[in-house]
Every structure is written in C-alpha cells, then in structure tokens.
C-alpha cells in the first residue's frame, strides 16, 4: 500500500484559456478507524487493546479539559491542537457580548518532527478506476483465476483486477468471506485474503482454526 495522488484540472474561470492546467490532489486509500488502529498497535507492541483504548480515552479527556480551559495542547511528535471561535461581526467592540461568542472547531498544526518524517515518503499516481463492467459471476471467475497463480489478494489488487472502486472491492471481499470462499488475514493496512480450503483455514487476524478437526 502506498500514498497516491491524482491529477485534476484547475476550475475554469471567466477569461481562462480552454486548456486549463492540472494540479495534484491527494488520493486517500481510506480511513483507519480506532478498532483497526488498536489491533495493529497491539500486534506491534506488548500492550493489549484494552490498554491502548484506555490511553486513547485518557488523552482525549485531558485534551478536551485543557482546550476548554483555554490552553493549546501540544502532543510531542504529533502536533499542537487549539480552538477557534465564532461570533457575529461588529463595528463597535462594546457591542460584542460573551454570550455571542462560541466554539467553532479544533485547529491542528503538525509538529516539525512529524513533517520531517513524512517528507521523504514516496507518492505514486493512482490508477484511474472506471466503473466495473464485470458481472458478479465474472468478478468471481477472475478472482479464482488470480488466486490460482497468487497466494493472496488485497483490496487494492482486487480493484485493479476487476476495474472497480474501493467500496465495491470491500463489499465483494466481505461477501466472498461470508460465503466461505475466502479467509481474511490480518487487520487494517495489512489485510489480505486467501482462498479457503481444508488445509488453509484461518480465523480473524490470521489465527489458524480447525473447525472441529482433530
């Protein structure tokens, strides 16, 4: 899995030439949610998911308290969090009342250390995926042919194989897992799928299971 970009034309404005230049736009691979984050963190540390959840909750609670007290909050290596406010515009300072001022949003400024760690990351052009023209049966057949040659498939590889978007790929792979054709190995960004067989049966997270065999 890599960071990707796509090219998009600049918006057309009055008087612009017909040929507008392209600009680079980040193409997200999706969102890592808390459950996936904790599972991967657990697998790469000696902490349990409960430990990690507890720390994340503590950080959230303390950050909320300090922001409400008017402080900026710096998390070393990540960045600084602060709040912005909203209020009506006035031409006379005396006309502004405290009850007119309210919370607007949380602002985030990344740390210099985080920016430096991300600076050398490779970025590749995302493949332009068109709507799949394959039927469900054709997608299955193409997947079977792929797994006859390769040991596993990822969501990104399924997208390229069947010319579809991330949502369809995710839904198809979950359906095939539910129907018993595939087994999911790993979690989060390291998730991949293998063909299920009597000699290759894995549970969640890549733990082999016996299904009652002795």
Buried (B, 14 or more C-beta within 10 A) or exposed (E): EEBBBEEEEEEEEEEEEEEEEEEEEEBEBEEEEEEBBBBBBBBEEEBEBEBBBEEBEEEEEEBEEEBEEEEEBEEEEEBBBBBEEEEEEEEEEEEEEEEEEEEEEEEEEEBEEBEEEEEEEEEEEBEEBEEBEBEEEEBBEBBEEBBEEEEBBBBBBBBEBBBBEBEBBBEBBEEBBEEEBBBBBBBBEBBBBBBBEEEEBBEEEBEEEEEEEE
